[in-house]
Amino acid sequence: MTFALPTPAEPLKIGTRGSPLALAQAYETRARLMAAFELPEACFDVVPVVTTGDKIQDRPLKELGGKGLFTREIEEMMLDGTLDIAVHSMKDMPVEQPEGLVLDCYLPREDVRDAFVSTSAGSLADLAQGQVVGTSSLRRRAQLLFRRPDLQVVEFRGNVQTRLRKLSEGVADCTFLAMAGLNRLGMPEVAKSAIAPEEMLPAVAQGAIGIERRETDQRAEAMLSEIHDVPTGQRLAAERAFLAALDGSCETPIAGLALLEGDEIWLRGEILRPDGSECFADEGRASISDAAALGDEIARRLLSRAPKDFFDWRE
Ligand SMILES: NCc1[nH]cc(CCC(=O)O)c1CC(=O)O
């Protein structure tokens, strides 16, 4: 090894958001690094950071605008050396990295499906006409209204715990959460059912954790390469190329899921109007080494099929 491992005096500083889910993901990363390098916990410092997206809780995310609402502060602290690595939900990550930072380490992907969470209904099909769904996700709203235009959708922001509280207060009849988040929080029983990807295609990169580092930090590069999961990286290469070609951020009604099948990769992508009135979907297969080209190709096919005004709402 040409780099010095962290010590209790010079710990590896791990940046994360402060929600229980974000902390669980940071602890999972720490545990994997401890195991890979036989290091004690004292060699790591988990540093929770409050981001702009966390500070503003009273407005829908889409009104706040700008990419990287949940990452800007963390990335600034990485660039000035306050943090060494940062643990992110890849679903929330913009497709472009700030200058000087690299995001090429992924942990093994969790369940990609959305969870159906309700105090009354057992699954989507059980919802009666006109019942109220709480979600702040444009994608989930659009996918739901596409299938069930009779349902009402109300804005539902906040972390997993906040949303469950709102549900128990009767603000909505049901909500959706990522199964991955519930599993990582050790509360899978909160899901009344998991929704099959055929019924609700997940967000690009849902269920994947990514770990960011400084481009020039050889210690972080070497350590992260030990815990990187190659299949997850291949799937995200296809999904994120798809997203990049559509110029989407985490809050646009875009869905995408890649699966590995032998030495091939399969990708399905979807774009929707925010009101659910229209949905375009396409899928294809390629050799794993062409994962990113496949993502690009599926996006281009959708762009050529969608009417000219399809993306106008973004302006
Ligand atoms: N946008 C918030 C967000 N970002 C990642 C997850 C869940 C974990 C994951 O998908 O990896 C969640 C919460 C949710 O959608 O329920």
The ligand as an SDF file (V2000), in Angstrom:
LIG
                    3D

 16 16  0  0  0  0  0  0  0  0999 V2000
  -35.6570   11.5800   -2.3040 N   0  0  0  0  0  0  0  0  0  0  0  0
  -35.4060   11.1280   -0.9580 C   0  0  0  0  0  0  0  0  0  0  0  0
  -34.7990    9.7670   -0.9100 C   0  0  0  0  0  0  0  0  0  0  0  0
  -33.5890    9.5330   -1.4450 N   0  0  0  0  0  0  0  0  0  0  0  0
  -33.3110    8.2060   -1.3060 C   0  0  0  0  0  0  0  0  0  0  0  0
  -34.3700    7.6140   -0.6400 C   0  0  0  0  0  0  0  0  0  0  0  0
  -34.5030    6.1880   -0.2900 C   0  0  0  0  0  0  0  0  0  0  0  0
  -33.3130    5.3120   -0.4270 C   0  0  0  0  0  0  0  0  0  0  0  0
  -32.8800    5.0140   -1.8280 C   0  0  0  0  0  0  0  0  0  0  0  0
  -33.6560    5.0910   -2.7980 O   0  0  0  0  0  0  0  0  0  0  0  0
  -31.7050    4.6580   -1.9560 O   0  0  0  0  0  0  0  0  0  0  0  0
  -35.3060    8.6020   -0.3540 C   0  0  0  0  0  0  0  0  0  0  0  0
  -36.5730    8.4540    0.3700 C   0  0  0  0  0  0  0  0  0  0  0  0
  -37.6600    7.7550   -0.3840 C   0  0  0  0  0  0  0  0  0  0  0  0
  -37.7580    7.8730   -1.6050 O   0  0  0  0  0  0  0  0  0  0  0  0
  -38.4700    7.0980    0.2670 O   0  0  0  0  0  0  0  0  0  0  0  0
  1  2  1  0
  2  3  1  0
  3  4  1  0
  3 12  2  0
  4  5  1  0
  5  6  2  0
  6  7  1  0
  6 12  1  0
  7  8  1  0
  8  9  1  0
  9 10  2  0
  9 11  1  0
 12 13  1  0
 13 14  1  0
 14 15  2  0
 14 16  1  0
M  END
$$$$
